[in-house]
Amino acid sequence: MNITKEDMNSCSVHLSEDERSVIILDQTLLPNETKYLTLNTPEAVYDAIKSLAVRGAPAIGICAGYAMYVLAQQRDTRSFESFYGSLEKDGEYLISSRPTAVNLSWAVRRMLSKVQECKDIPVPEIINILGEESKAIHREDIEMCYRIADYGLSLVKPGDGILTHCNAGPLATSKYGTALGPMFLGKERGIDLHVFSDETRPLLQGARLTSYELYKGGIDVTLICDNMASMVMKNGWVQACFVGCDRIAANGDFANKIGTSGVAILAKHYGIPFYTLGPTSTVDFSCATGDDINIELRDEDEIRSMWYEKPMALSGVKCFNPAFDVTDHSLLTAIVTDKGIVYPPFDVNLRKTLLGQND
C-alpha cells in the first residue's frame, strides 16, 4: 500500500509542517464546528486526550507517538540521562490521562524503548530517529486499518445491515478506521452496506461522529438511540455488529465504549454475529482477563447536564459514569485484527495468530 505524506496529513492527527507541534481535529466540537488544535506542551496533549478532543485508541496512539517526538525536541540534549529522564516523565504523565486505552501506553513506551536502543549516539540524532519512529507508527496504523477493513468486509455481503456502537472510523484512527473500515472500503469497491449507528450515551460519539463521517462519506446510515438496538435487530434489519475496542485481554474479553456489552448480549439473543475490530497493538497479553482492565470513571455532569440547556437531574443525584464496559469473550463471534480473523478459543488463537505461538 502506497502511503503518501498527503494521506498522513489528511488524518485527524498529524504533525505540523515544522514538526514542532501535533495538530489534531477537535472532536468535541463536531459535527457543528471544524477546528484544529495545535499541541506542543505535555499539558496540552494531556488535556486533549483527557477531554476527548482526540479519541479512539489508534488515534490516541498516533497522537502520543508524535507528542513524544515533539517534546523530545524541547528537552536538554547535552546529557542522555537528563534527556531520557525528562522524556520518560512526560510519557508517564501522558499515559495517566486515559489509562484504559492500551495504544496510549504502547506508543509512549515504544518511543521510550527506541530512545534506549540509541543511547550510545548523540541526543540530536536520537531525536531525528524519534521523528521517523513517530511517522512509522502513523503509517503502520493506516496499513493496519486497511487490512482490518479488508478482513472485516469478507464477513458481510452487499446489502447487509451493520450495527455499530461508539466511533471507530477515520476520526478515531487514521484512514478507513477499524469497525467502520469495512463500510468505507466497501464504498470504494462498490459494495453498499447499511449502517445503524447507536447514538452512544452519554458522550454521543455515535451521533456526533459516526453518523457524521458515514454521511459525509456517502454511506447509507441511520442514527438510533442506544435503547432502539433491540428493535432493529428483532426486525431483521441487522446482519452483523461491528464495534471497536480500546483493550483486548489475552482471553478475548475486551473493553470498549460503555454500552458495548449490552449490544453484544442483544446480538447473542437474536443470533446475530458480533465482531470487535482492532489493531494488534490493542491486544494486551499481560492482561489475562477483562477483570484486569482498569475502567476509568468520568465526570458525573456528562450524564447530568453536558448536552442540555438546563440540567436533567438534580445536582444532588448521584451518577455512575464509567467510560467503558467489558464484553465477555463468550459473546464474541470473532476478533478482526490486521493479522487475520481470530475465532474461539481466543486464549489459544490470539497467541497463534498474532504471536505465532502454537502452545
QUIFENCOR-V592439 format. One record per pair of residues at least 24 apart in sequence whose ideal C-beta (glycine too) atoms are under 8 Angstrom apart, sorted by the first residue. I is the first residue (numbers start at 0). J is the second residue. If there is no record, write none. Layout:
BEGIN
<<I	J> <I	J>>
END
This chain:
BEGIN
<<0	141> <0	142> <0	145> <2	138> <2	141> <2	142> <6	141> <6	174> <7	134> <7	137> <7	138> <7	141> <7	173> <9	174> <10	58> <10	61> <10	137> <10	141> <10	169> <10	173> <10	174> <11	53> <11	58> <11	169> <11	170> <12	53> <12	58> <12	61> <12	62> <12	65> <12	137> <12	173> <13	65> <13	137> <14	65> <14	68> <14	69> <14	133> <14	134> <18	68> <18	69> <18	72> <18	130> <19	69> <19	72> <20	69> <21	62> <21	65> <21	66> <21	69> <23	47> <23	52> <23	53> <23	62> <24	53> <24	170> <25	52> <26	51> <26	52> <26	53> <26	54> <26	170> <26	207> <26	208> <27	51> <27	52> <29	170> <29	207> <29	208> <29	211> <30	207> <30	208> <30	211> <38	62> <38	66> <38	69> <39	69> <39	73> <40	70> <41	66> <41	70> <41	89> <41	92> <41	93> <44	70> <44	93> <44	96> <45	92> <45	93> <45	95> <45	96> <46	96> <48	93> <48	96> <48	97> <48	103> <49	96> <49	97> <51	202> <54	166> <54	171> <54	204> <55	166> <55	167> <55	170> <55	171> <55	172> <55	243> <56	100> <56	101> <56	102> <56	103> <56	171> <56	243> <56	244> <56	245> <56	246> <56	277> <56	281> <57	102> <57	140> <57	143> <57	144> <57	171> <57	172> <57	173> <57	177> <57	277> <57	278> <57	280> <57	281> <58	170> <58	171> <58	172> <58	173> <59	97> <59	100> <59	102> <59	103> <59	106> <60	100> <60	102> <60	103> <60	105> <60	106> <60	136> <60	140> <60	280> <61	106> <61	136> <61	137> <61	140> <61	173> <63	93> <63	102> <63	103> <63	106> <63	107> <63	110> <64	106> <64	107> <64	109> <64	110> <64	132> <64	133> <64	136> <64	137> <65	133> <65	137> <66	93> <67	93> <67	106> <67	107> <67	110> <67	111> <67	129> <67	133> <68	110> <68	126> <68	129> <68	130> <68	132> <68	133> <71	114> <71	125> <71	126> <71	129> <72	126> <76	121> <76	122> <76	123> <76	126> <77	122> <78	122> <79	118> <79	122> <79	125> <82	114> <82	122> <82	125> <83	111> <83	114> <83	115> <83	118> <86	111> <86	114> <87	111> <97	295> <98	293> <98	295> <99	245> <99	246> <99	254> <99	292> <99	293> <99	294> <99	295> <99	322> <99	323> <100	245> <100	246> <101	245> <101	246> <101	280> <101	281> <101	283> <102	245> <102	278> <102	280> <102	281> <105	280> <106	136> <106	280> <109	136> <137	173> <140	172> <140	173> <140	278> <141	173> <141	174> <141	175> <142	337> <143	278> <143	279> <143	337> <144	172> <144	173> <144	174> <144	175> <144	176> <144	177> <144	180> <144	278> <144	337> <145	174> <145	175> <145	180> <145	184> <146	337> <146	338> <147	175> <147	177> <147	180> <147	276> <147	277> <147	278> <147	335> <147	336> <147	337> <148	175> <148	176> <148	177> <148	180> <148	181> <148	183> <148	184> <149	184> <150	335> <150	336> <150	337> <150	339> <150	340> <151	178> <151	180> <151	181> <151	241> <151	274> <151	276> <151	335> <152	180> <152	181> <152	184> <152	185> <152	188> <152	190> <153	340> <154	181> <154	239> <154	272> <154	274> <154	333> <154	335> <154	340> <155	181> <155	185> <155	192> <155	238> <155	239> <156	238> <157	190> <157	191> <157	192> <158	191> <158	192> <158	193> <159	192> <159	193> <159	238> <159	239> <160	192> <160	193> <160	194> <160	195> <160	231> <160	236> <160	237> <160	238> <160	239> <161	192> <161	193> <161	194> <161	195> <161	237> <161	238> <161	239> <161	240> <161	241> <162	194> <162	195> <162	197> <162	228> <162	231> <162	232> <162	237> <162	239> <162	240> <162	241> <162	262> <162	266> <162	271> <163	194> <163	195> <163	196> <163	197> <163	205> <163	209> <163	240> <163	241> <163	242> <164	197> <164	199> <164	205> <164	225> <164	240> <164	242> <164	255> <164	256> <164	258> <164	259> <164	262> <165	197> <165	199> <165	204> <165	205> <165	209> <165	242> <165	243> <165	255> <165	256> <165	258> <165	259> <166	199> <166	204> <166	205> <166	208> <166	209> <166	212> <166	243> <167	241> <167	242> <167	243> <167	276> <167	277> <168	208> <168	209> <168	212> <168	213> <169	212> <170	208> <170	212> <171	208> <171	243> <177	243> <177	244> <177	276> <177	277> <177	278> <178	241> <178	242> <178	243> <178	275> <178	276> <179	209> <179	212> <179	213> <179	241> <180	276> <181	241> <181	276> <182	213> <182	216> <182	218> <183	216> <183	218> <186	216> <186	217> <186	218> <191	219> <192	218> <192	219> <193	219> <193	220> <193	221> <193	236> <194	218> <194	219> <194	220> <194	221> <195	220> <195	221> <195	223> <195	228> <195	231> <195	236> <195	237> <196	220> <196	221> <196	222> <196	223> <197	223> <197	224> <197	225> <197	228> <197	258> <197	262> <198	222> <198	223> <198	224> <198	225> <199	225> <199	256> <199	258> <200	225> <200	258> <201	301> <201	302> <201	305> <201	306> <201	320> <202	301> <202	305> <203	306> <204	256> <225	258> <225	261> <228	261> <228	262> <228	265> <229	265> <229	269> <232	265> <232	266> <232	269> <232	271> <233	269> <237	266> <237	269> <237	271> <238	271> <238	272> <239	271> <239	272> <239	273> <239	274> <240	266> <240	271> <240	272> <240	273> <240	274> <241	274> <241	275> <241	276> <242	273> <242	274> <242	275> <242	276> <243	275> <243	276> <243	277> <244	275> <244	276> <244	277> <244	281> <244	334> <245	281> <245	323> <246	281> <246	283> <246	286> <246	292> <247	275> <247	277> <247	281> <247	282> <247	283> <247	334> <247	349> <248	283> <248	286> <248	287> <248	288> <248	289> <248	291> <248	292> <248	328> <249	282> <249	283> <249	284> <249	285> <249	286> <249	287> <249	288> <249	346> <249	349> <249	350> <250	287> <250	288> <250	289> <250	328> <250	345> <250	346> <251	328> <251	331> <251	334> <251	341> <251	343> <251	345> <251	346> <251	349> <252	288> <252	289> <252	290> <252	292> <252	325> <252	326> <252	327> <252	328> <253	277> <253	289> <253	325> <253	326> <253	328> <253	331> <253	334> <254	289> <254	292> <254	294> <254	323> <254	324> <254	325> <254	326> <255	323> <255	324> <255	326> <256	322> <256	323> <256	324> <257	321> <257	322> <257	323> <257	324> <258	324> <259	323> <259	324> <259	326> <260	324> <260	325> <260	326> <260	327> <260	330> <261	324> <263	326> <263	327> <263	330> <263	331> <264	330> <266	330> <267	330> <272	332> <272	333> <273	330> <273	331> <273	332> <274	331> <274	332> <274	333> <274	334> <274	335> <275	326> <275	331> <275	334> <275	335> <276	334> <276	335> <276	336> <277	334> <277	335> <277	336> <278	336> <278	337> <279	336> <279	337> <279	338> <279	353> <282	336> <282	349> <282	353> <284	349> <284	350> <284	354> <289	325> <289	326> <289	327> <289	328> <290	325> <292	323> <292	325> <294	321> <294	322> <294	323> <294	324> <294	325> <295	321> <295	322> <295	323> <296	320> <296	321> <296	322> <297	321> <297	322>>
END
